[in-house]
Amino acid sequence: MAGSLFTDASKRLEKALKYVAISDDAGERLKYPKTSLSVSIPVRMDDGSLKIFPGYRVRYDDTRGPGKGGVRYHPKVTMDEVQSLAFWMTFKCALLNLPFGGAKGGITLNPKELSRAELERLSRGYIEAIADFIGPDVDILAPDVYTNEMMMGWMMDQYSIIRRKISPAVVTGKPITMGGSQGRNTATGTGAFFIMQAMLPKFDQYPENTTVAVQGFGNAGMVVAECLYQEGYKVVAISDSQGGIYNEQGVDIPAAIDYKQHNRSLAGMYCDQTLCDLGDNQQLSNAELLALEVDVLIPAALENQLTTDNADQVKARYIFEVANGPTTSDADDILVSKGIYVFPDILVNAGGVTVSYFEWVQNRSGLYWSAKEVNDRLKEKMVEEAEQVWHIAQDLEVNVRTAAYIHALNRLSEAMDAKGTRDYYQDT
């Protein structure tokens, strides 16, 4: 288990294994990814030059069904990161009782430096490289950091060209016109909001008496902030990659969203401006936002935002992880020791993969649902699993993250037992 991020992620599994009746063989299998693929993607740039981009795809476990996981474009993408994300997806899908295993993919680059045409060639090239590794019954892709429905449409189209048949179910998060689902582009933020609605009243935290800070004002962060604002919560701080703003009376979230959506590059895909330029608000750094004295902190950016370096400074009483892996395991211990409730990423941000499952079902059946149907099904699913996790935490007297992993592990164990014992190439 080389690699700091994956090693750290695996510590959560070790804690939960103490509470689950799972065989040593099954526990050992879950410590390692099933299959990992590294590829080189040649792309002809607009100026005629050729560049090679490293790409990755990991299928961590497929005990419960085909792999499922997004594809991210980011300068810091590594195999270690992709493996860790696939690990989290394995438990996330089991936790939500979805018929999927965990997978993830990524390409190492700064997508803001590429034109739209170059991004399309890159996206199609990625599918050319991994086409034999994926499929509607093998491994299903979705958007992630710096990828969107347009790129998913390119990927689905390229896969269909290779297979010589229309294959919408190989990719979720596609444009509606290509078989995408209503509600998919807002599902991660909406699902997180449903979790907060279900959990905060258990602590007598209601909209009128709850302050919130959101770190990361991308797609998911925007949506959850808007949902909270519309419900009456006071969102006092938000931030993007360049910095943030604070307003004791509450940030005007619709105005912030409008600003982000209208200050974009000519390609219309990535923001050029920063929230720091918005309105009459106090500016603050991302580090300062994480230490604000608020009721609820929502990390919605990237991994490892809460570490041993800053966990002691956190003053929020409740943390809802909308990003993947925003809290290191050591920081987790500090937060729990301070009496802070951390609602983990594998539960809070599972709305995206849940509606991706809905999209996959719709693609395979040819029957498509309305936005209301999708949201109603999403809320029911998220709240049902959140309540089960909460009861496990109370019954076993463990923190919420460990309870979530216990719940997921129980389902993975049941699936492994149902498949029976396997002879792993023993001599006979």
Buried (B, 14 or more C-beta within 10 A) or exposed (E): EEBEBBEBBBEBBEBBBEBBEBEEEBBEBBEBBBBBBEBEBEBEBEEEEEEEBBBBBBBBBBBBBBBBBBBBBBEEBBBBBBBBBBBBBBBBBBBBBBEBBBBBBBBBBEBBEBEBEBBBBBBBBBBBBBBEBBBBEBBBBBBBBBBBBBBBBBBBBBBBBBEEEBBBBBBBBBBEEBBBBBBBBBBBBBBBBBBBBBBBEEEEBEBEEBBBBBBBBBBBBBBBBBBBBEEEBBBBBBBBBEBBBBBEEBBBBEEBBEBBEEBEEEEEBBBEBBBBEBEEBEBBEBBBBBBBEBBBBBBBBBBBBBBEEBBEEBBBBBBBBBBBBBBBBEBBBBBBEEEBBBBBBBBBBBBBBBBBBBBBBBBEEEEBBEEEBBBEBBBEBBBEBBEBBBEBBEEEEBBBBBBBBBBBBBBBBBBBEEEEEEEEEEEE
